[in-house]
Amino acid sequence: MKILIVGGGNMGLTYARSFVRAHITSRLDLRLLARSPQRVAALAAHELGTVSGDPAQCVPGADIIILAVKPQDSPALFEAMRGLVQPHQVVLSIMAGVRIATLRDALRTPKVIRAMPNLPAQIGMGMTAFTSTDEVTRAELVQVQNLLSTTGKTVYVEEESAIDAATAISGSGPAYVYYCMDALMTAATQMGFTPAEAELLVSQTFRGAVELYSQSGLSCTDWIAKVASKGGTTEAAMHAFGAGQVREGLVAGAAAARDRAEELGK
């Protein structure tokens, strides 16, 4: 399977490393396309595959073309690739907010997959939602899912609108976690812990809580009930969270992220 990754930023490199490490493809069958000579040289130093600055040299021979550039760079990318993409090739885009209809029209190709990965993909712990046009075959979908799964978990969604929702939940989600962690670190330092101690207390608590949840069949509500004994310290915190509408604020924040994703797509 010959793969072309367009863009050599964090996600482009993440995919290249993951594909080679998982033996999904070989360095001989992997190509990367970069915009500037400087970036071409920098990518070549990683020795992950053949690096080019000319779309005409690498687009026609690819089975799967992965678009991993910033959304604001898409017009220039479409102009450079127009006429080179063939109907049998599968185009996988991870450009946030760029809709399938836009990709189909700009590249004049029927086989389009749109995916939304998140930052933990860089360490193989990512969450990626993806959808596709009807022209993509089941075999091709399996191939792409295998590619995406090298960076973590995946979920296929039938409707493209669910990609905007996934952007709000898993795409932006790591920032929500860091927001909560930062708040607890602030609380810890105000209670007298050093910043290093606060970081250790909070990071290990989050890590342990997520692992405990993952290894059990219990819901978050079940685990809260296990930790929060009646009249105890956790119950006091839960009451304070309720009074401050922390839960409602997080739900509203996710909804705002989804709405913004929809706006960007327009």
C-alpha positions in Angstrom: 0.0 0.0 0.0 1.5 3.3 -1.2 0.8 6.2 1.1 1.3 9.9 0.6 1.2 12.2 3.6 0.8 15.9 2.6 2.2 18.1 5.3 5.1 17.4 7.6 3.9 19.0 10.9 3.2 17.2 14.1 0.4 15.0 12.9 2.0 14.3 9.6 5.1 13.1 11.4 3.0 11.2 13.9 1.3 9.2 11.2 4.6 8.6 9.3 6.3 7.2 12.4 3.2 5.2 13.5 2.7 3.6 10.1 6.4 2.5 9.8 6.5 1.3 13.4 3.4 -0.8 12.9 4.7 -2.2 9.5 1.5 -0.9 7.9 3.7 0.3 5.1 7.4 0.4 4.4 9.8 3.4 4.0 9.9 2.5 0.3 6.1 2.9 -0.1 5.7 6.0 2.1 6.0 9.5 0.7 5.8 12.9 2.3 5.0 16.1 0.5 6.2 19.4 2.0 5.8 23.0 0.8 9.3 24.5 1.2 12.8 23.2 0.4 13.7 23.7 4.1 10.9 21.6 5.2 11.7 18.9 2.7 15.2 18.7 4.0 14.0 18.6 7.6 11.6 15.8 6.9 14.2 13.8 4.9 16.4 13.8 8.0 13.8 11.6 9.8 14.4 8.8 7.2 10.7 7.8 7.2 10.2 7.7 3.5 10.7 9.6 0.3 10.2 13.4 0.7 9.3 15.7 -2.1 8.3 19.3 -2.7 6.5 18.6 -6.0 2.9 17.2 -5.9 3.2 16.0 -9.5 6.0 13.6 -8.5 4.2 11.9 -5.6 0.4 12.3 -5.9 -0.3 10.1 -9.0 1.4 7.0 -7.5 -0.3 6.9 -4.1 -3.1 4.6 -3.1 -4.1 6.7 -0.1 -3.4 10.5 0.2 -3.5 11.9 3.7 -4.1 15.7 4.0 -2.4 16.8 7.2 -2.1 20.5 6.7 -3.6 23.5 8.5 -7.2 24.3 7.3 -6.1 27.8 6.3 -3.6 26.3 3.9 -6.2 24.3 2.1 -6.9 26.7 -0.8 -3.2 26.7 -1.8 -3.1 22.9 -1.3 -6.2 22.4 -3.5 -4.7 24.6 -6.2 -1.4 22.6 -6.2 -3.2 19.2 -6.3 -6.0 20.0 -8.7 -6.0 17.6 -11.6 -3.5 15.2 -10.0 -5.8 13.2 -7.8 -7.4 10.2 -9.6 -10.9 8.7 -9.0 -9.5 5.4 -7.7 -7.4 7.1 -5.0 -8.6 7.5 -1.4 -8.2 11.0 0.1 -8.1 11.1 3.9 -8.3 14.5 5.4 -7.6 15.5 9.0 -8.1 19.2 8.3 -10.5 20.6 11.0 -13.6 22.2 9.6 -13.0 21.3 5.9 -16.1 19.5 4.8 -16.3 16.5 2.5 -18.2 18.4 -0.1 -15.4 21.0 -0.2 -12.8 18.3 -0.6 -14.8 16.5 -3.4 -15.4 19.7 -5.3 -11.8 21.1 -4.9 -10.0 17.9 -5.8 -12.7 16.5 -8.1 -12.5 13.1 -6.5 -15.3 10.8 -5.1 -13.4 8.8 -2.5 -13.0 11.0 0.5 -12.7 10.2 4.2 -12.8 12.9 6.8 -11.2 12.2 10.2 -10.7 14.1 13.5 -7.8 12.8 15.6 -6.6 14.4 18.8 -3.3 15.3 20.4 -2.7 12.0 22.3 -2.3 10.4 18.9 1.3 11.5 19.2 1.9 8.9 21.9 -0.4 6.2 20.5 -3.2 7.1 22.9 -5.3 9.1 20.5 -9.1 9.0 19.7 -10.1 9.5 16.1 -13.6 9.7 14.7 -14.0 9.3 10.9 -16.6 9.1 8.2 -16.6 8.7 4.4 -18.4 9.1 1.1 -20.4 6.2 -0.2 -17.8 5.6 -3.0 -15.2 4.4 -0.5 -15.4 0.6 -0.4 -15.5 -1.5 2.8 -12.0 -2.8 2.1 -10.7 0.7 1.8 -12.4 1.8 5.0 -10.8 -1.1 6.8 -7.4 -0.1 5.4 -7.9 3.5 6.6 -9.1 2.3 10.0 -6.0 0.2 10.4 -3.9 3.2 9.6 -5.7 5.5 12.1 -5.6 2.7 14.7 -1.8 2.9 14.8 -2.3 6.1 16.8 -4.9 4.9 19.3 -8.7 4.1 19.2 -11.1 4.9 16.3 -14.8 5.1 15.8 -16.6 5.3 12.5 -19.7 7.6 12.3 -22.3 7.6 9.6 -23.1 11.3 9.5 -20.5 14.0 8.9 -22.2 16.2 11.5 -20.9 13.7 14.1 -17.3 14.8 13.2 -18.1 18.3 14.5 -19.4 16.7 17.7 -16.3 14.6 18.0 -14.2 17.7 17.5 -15.9 19.2 20.5 -15.5 16.1 22.7 -12.3 14.2 21.8 -10.6 16.8 19.6 -10.8 19.6 22.1 -11.2 17.2 25.1 -7.6 17.1 26.2 -7.7 20.9 26.8 -10.7 20.3 29.1 -8.7 17.7 31.1 -5.7 20.1 31.4 -8.1 22.9 32.5 -9.4 20.7 35.3 -5.9 19.5 36.2 -4.6 23.1 36.3 -7.5 24.1 38.6 -6.6 21.3 41.1 -2.9 22.1 40.9 -3.8 25.7 41.8 -5.9 24.5 44.7 -3.0 22.2 45.9 -0.5 25.1 45.9 -2.9 27.3 47.8 -3.1 24.5 50.4 0.6 24.6 50.9 2.1 22.1 48.4 5.0 23.0 46.2 4.3 23.3 42.4 6.2 20.0 41.9 4.2 18.2 44.6 0.9 19.6 43.3 1.8 18.4 39.8 2.6 14.9 41.1 -0.6 14.7 43.2 -2.9 15.8 40.4 -1.3 14.0 37.4 -1.1 10.7 39.2 -4.7 11.0 40.5 -6.0 11.6 37.0 -3.9 8.8 35.6 -5.0 6.4 38.3 -8.7 7.4 38.1 -8.8 6.9 34.3 -7.1 3.5 34.5 -9.4 2.4 37.3 -12.4 3.4 35.2 -11.0 1.6 32.1 -10.5 -1.6 33.9 -13.9 -1.8 35.4 -17.5 -2.0 34.1 -18.7 0.8 36.4 -19.9 4.2 35.3 -18.6 7.5 36.4 -21.6 7.9 38.7 -20.8 4.5 40.3 -17.3 5.5 41.0 -18.3 8.9 42.4 -20.6 7.1 44.8 -17.8 4.8 45.8 -15.5 7.7 46.6 -18.0 10.1 48.2 -19.1 8.7 51.5 -22.1 10.4 53.2 -21.0 13.5 55.1 -17.4 13.1 54.0 -14.9 15.3 52.2 -15.7 14.2 48.6 -19.4 14.9 49.2 -18.5 18.4 50.3 -16.6 19.0 47.1 -19.5 17.6 45.0 -21.9 20.0 46.7 -19.6 22.9 45.9 -19.2 21.8 42.3 -23.0 21.6 42.0 -23.5 25.1 43.5 -20.9 26.4 41.1 -22.6 24.6 38.2 -19.3 23.1 37.2 -20.9 20.2 35.3 -23.3 22.5 33.4 -20.3 24.7 32.5 -18.4 21.8 31.0 -21.4 20.6 29.0 -22.0 24.2 27.8 -18.3 24.5 26.9 -18.5 21.3 24.8 -21.6 22.6 23.0 -19.8 25.9 22.3 -16.9 24.0 20.7 -19.3 22.0 18.5 -21.1 25.1 17.4 -17.8 26.7 16.5 -16.7 23.6 14.5 -20.0 23.9 12.6 -19.3 27.6 11.9 -15.8 26.9 10.7 -17.2 24.3 8.3 -19.4 26.9 6.6 
